[in-house]
Amino acid sequence: MCGRDAERSRRRASFSLVGGGVVCENCRPSQSHLMTASWDALDALRELASDPEPPPSTAEENADNPSQPPPTSFPIGRLFPAMTPAIYRDLRGLLNRTLESLAGQKPRMQPFLPDKLDSL
């Protein structure tokens, strides 16, 4: 919370659930709502928070081939950065705990979120 960069020498980083950021070793004792997260999960969170690249347009490709049916499912998997199941599990835990801390209770729709990366 001091603005200094946290060192990546440790395997996991301390993340402030209420403050919404990585906490350095000096500020860690003064924070109350902390969770540790892997650096890979934090990198994925940073990528999710950035502006998404527009998906490649298939409408132009399908215009030449009218027999090609339009896509029927929402491509939510394309919105996620490439990550392993372990990173997804860590990222989901981080987001779940952050929402719980900010809202003061567990969101009711949370059980409906995919718990595995392959179900996206």
Buried (B, 14 or more C-beta within 10 A) or exposed (E): BEEEEBEEEEEBBBBBBEBEBBBBEEBEEEBEBBBEBBBBBBBBBEEBEEEEEEEEEEEEEBEEEEEEEEEEEEEEEEEBBEBEEEBBBBBBEBBBBBBBBEEEEEEEEEEEEEEEBEEB
